[in-house]
Amino acid sequence: MAPHGPEKMLAFIEVERLRSAQAVVGFKDANPDAQVDTSIFQEFIRNEQNRIIAARDLFWPGRPDVQHWSLLKMSKRVEKLGLLAILHSGVAGVGAHRTL
């Protein structure tokens, strides 16, 4: 088992929520005429960004681009499991419940 595995997994969900919110706001900034209300995303970023970045930096120092909580690529994760993996989009989303 990975050290702090469950905690890292939960923190990664939060990191992905933040990344998704930032992507929506970035899209709207780049496309001001888009019919997208970003207020809930901006509020999430404003209220949660510092906490999420602190958690990210605690578990993955120097890795602002973390792609998976284990830092392993998909092929290595599958190899460690010794079985076929089913890909999915994950459990990230701004509307998900608060986990940290």
C-alpha positions as CSV (number, residue, x, y, z in Angstrom):
1,M,0.0,0.0,0.0
2,A,1.2,3.5,-0.8
3,P,2.2,5.7,2.1
4,H,-0.7,8.0,3.0
5,G,-2.6,6.4,0.0
6,P,-6.2,7.2,1.2
7,E,-5.3,10.7,2.2
8,K,-3.5,11.3,-1.2
9,M,-6.5,9.9,-3.1
10,L,-8.9,12.3,-1.3
11,A,-6.5,15.3,-1.8
12,F,-6.2,14.4,-5.5
13,I,-9.9,14.6,-5.9
14,E,-9.8,18.2,-4.5
15,V,-6.8,19.0,-6.8
16,E,-8.9,17.9,-9.8
17,R,-11.9,19.9,-8.6
18,L,-9.7,23.0,-8.5
19,R,-8.1,22.3,-11.9
20,S,-11.6,21.8,-13.4
21,A,-12.9,25.0,-11.9
22,Q,-9.8,26.9,-13.2
23,A,-10.3,25.4,-16.6
24,V,-14.0,26.7,-16.8
25,V,-13.0,30.1,-15.7
26,G,-10.1,30.2,-18.1
27,F,-12.4,29.1,-20.9
28,K,-14.8,32.0,-20.1
29,D,-11.9,34.5,-19.9
30,A,-10.7,33.4,-23.3
31,N,-14.3,33.4,-24.7
32,P,-16.1,36.3,-23.1
33,D,-19.2,35.9,-25.3
34,A,-19.7,32.2,-24.2
35,Q,-22.9,31.7,-22.3
36,V,-21.2,30.3,-19.2
37,D,-21.9,31.4,-15.7
38,T,-18.6,31.0,-13.9
39,S,-19.7,32.5,-10.5
40,I,-19.8,29.2,-8.7
41,F,-16.4,28.2,-10.1
42,Q,-14.9,31.6,-9.1
43,E,-16.3,31.3,-5.6
44,F,-14.9,27.8,-5.3
45,I,-11.5,28.9,-6.4
46,R,-11.6,32.0,-4.1
47,N,-12.7,29.9,-1.0
48,E,-10.8,26.7,-1.5
49,Q,-7.7,27.3,-3.6
50,N,-5.3,28.0,-0.8
51,R,-6.4,24.9,1.2
52,I,-6.2,22.6,-1.8
53,I,-2.8,23.9,-2.9
54,A,-1.5,23.4,0.6
55,A,-2.7,19.8,0.6
56,R,-1.2,19.3,-2.9
57,D,2.1,20.7,-1.8
58,L,2.1,18.5,1.4
59,F,1.6,15.3,-0.5
60,W,3.4,16.1,-3.7
61,P,6.0,18.8,-3.1
62,G,7.3,20.5,-6.2
63,R,4.6,18.7,-8.4
64,P,1.9,21.3,-9.3
65,D,1.1,19.1,-12.3
66,V,0.2,15.9,-10.5
67,Q,-1.8,13.6,-12.8
68,H,-2.6,10.8,-10.3
69,W,-2.4,10.6,-6.6
70,S,0.2,7.8,-6.8
71,L,2.4,9.7,-9.3
72,L,2.4,6.5,-11.4
73,K,1.5,6.5,-15.1
74,M,-1.5,4.3,-16.1
75,S,0.7,1.6,-17.5
76,K,2.6,1.3,-14.2
77,R,-0.6,1.3,-12.1
78,V,-2.0,-1.5,-14.3
79,E,1.3,-3.4,-14.0
80,K,1.2,-3.2,-10.2
81,L,-2.4,-4.4,-10.2
82,G,-1.6,-7.3,-12.5
83,L,-4.9,-7.0,-14.3
84,L,-6.7,-5.1,-17.0
85,A,-7.8,-1.6,-16.0
86,I,-11.0,0.1,-17.0
87,L,-10.4,3.8,-17.7
88,H,-12.8,6.4,-16.3
89,S,-13.0,10.1,-15.9
90,G,-12.7,9.9,-12.1
91,V,-14.7,11.4,-9.4
92,A,-13.8,15.1,-9.7
93,G,-16.2,17.9,-10.0
94,V,-16.9,21.1,-8.4
95,G,-20.3,19.9,-7.2
96,A,-18.9,17.0,-5.3
97,H,-18.9,17.1,-1.5
98,R,-16.1,18.5,0.4
99,T,-13.6,15.8,1.4
100,L,-10.7,17.6,3.2
